[in-house]
Amino acid sequence: MIKSNKQFSLSDRIKSFSYAFNGVQVLFRNEHNARIHLLASIFAVGFSYYFNISSMEWVVIIFCIGFVFMAELFNSSIEYLADAVSKERNELIGIAKDLGAAGVLVSAIFSMIVGSIVFLPKILELL
């Protein structure tokens, strides 16, 4: 294991948070799909309040929301890094971008399935 000679610095830790928050700003400013996910998250939280879901259902819904945003953040990271490496068309970079996008799609699909399991019975009770 490589040991760092750098001392712990509270100001460096605070700076690292500012970088992370900047990443969140970049995501919502530049990535249209992230805004769609945010809207879906707002609906999920609204449904959760409306249907007064259980604590465990809240845990699952919040986990799914976080999972989709993490996938979106990782995918965006791959895309920005790939664009920095080469602006020219490259088959391997294209595959990496496609895989990143597929990760977001899979997380969104499974989150929709979870949302259906949680909310569909409650919606059907209203009918």
SVG drawing of the C-alpha trace seen along z (x, -y; Angstrom):
<svg xmlns="http://www.w3.org/2000/svg" viewBox="-62 -25 68 30">
<polyline fill="none" stroke="black" stroke-width="0.4" points="0.0,0.0 1.3,-3.4 1.3,-5.8 0.7,-9.5 3.1,-12.0 0.4,-14.7 -1.1,-15.8 -4.8,-15.8 -6.3,-19.2 -9.8,-20.2 -9.7,-22.9 -8.7,-20.2 -11.7,-18.1 -14.0,-21.1 -12.6,-21.7 -13.3,-18.1 -17.0,-18.7 -17.1,-21.8 -15.7,-19.8 -18.4,-17.2 -21.2,-19.8 -19.7,-21.3 -20.1,-17.9 -23.8,-17.8 -24.2,-21.3 -22.5,-20.3 -24.8,-17.2 -28.0,-19.2 -26.8,-22.1 -25.5,-20.0 -27.3,-16.6 -30.9,-16.7 -31.6,-13.2 -30.6,-14.1 -33.4,-16.7 -35.8,-14.0 -34.6,-11.8 -35.0,-14.6 -38.6,-15.1 -39.3,-11.4 -37.7,-11.5 -40.0,-14.4 -43.0,-12.4 -41.7,-9.3 -41.3,-11.3 -44.7,-13.0 -46.4,-9.6 -44.5,-8.3 -46.0,-11.1 -49.4,-10.8 -49.6,-7.0 -47.9,-7.2 -45.5,-4.4 -43.8,-2.3 -40.3,-3.0 -38.9,-0.1 -40.6,-1.3 -39.0,-4.7 -35.6,-3.1 -36.1,-1.3 -37.4,-4.4 -34.6,-6.6 -32.1,-3.9 -33.4,-3.7 -33.3,-7.5 -29.7,-7.5 -28.8,-4.6 -30.1,-6.2 -28.3,-9.5 -25.1,-7.6 -25.4,-5.8 -26.0,-9.2 -23.0,-10.7 -20.7,-7.8 -22.0,-7.8 -21.4,-11.6 -17.9,-11.1 -17.2,-8.5 -18.5,-10.7 -16.5,-13.8 -13.3,-11.8 -13.8,-10.0 -14.3,-13.4 -11.2,-14.7 -9.2,-11.7 -10.3,-12.0 -12.8,-14.2 -12.4,-11.8 -14.7,-8.9 -13.3,-5.9 -15.0,-2.5 -13.8,-1.7 -14.8,-5.1 -18.2,-4.6 -18.6,-1.2 -17.5,-2.7 -20.1,-5.5 -22.8,-3.0 -22.0,-0.8 -22.3,-3.8 -25.6,-4.8 -26.8,-1.2 -25.9,-1.4 -28.2,-4.4 -31.0,-2.7 -30.8,0.5 -30.8,-1.5 -33.8,-3.5 -35.7,-0.4 -35.2,1.5 -36.1,-1.6 -39.4,-1.8 -40.0,1.9 -39.4,1.2 -41.7,-1.9 -44.4,0.2 -44.2,2.8 -44.5,0.2 -47.1,-2.1 -49.2,0.0 -51.1,1.8 -51.8,-1.5 -53.0,-3.1 -55.2,-0.1 -56.8,-0.4 -58.0,-3.9 -59.8,-2.6"/>
</svg>
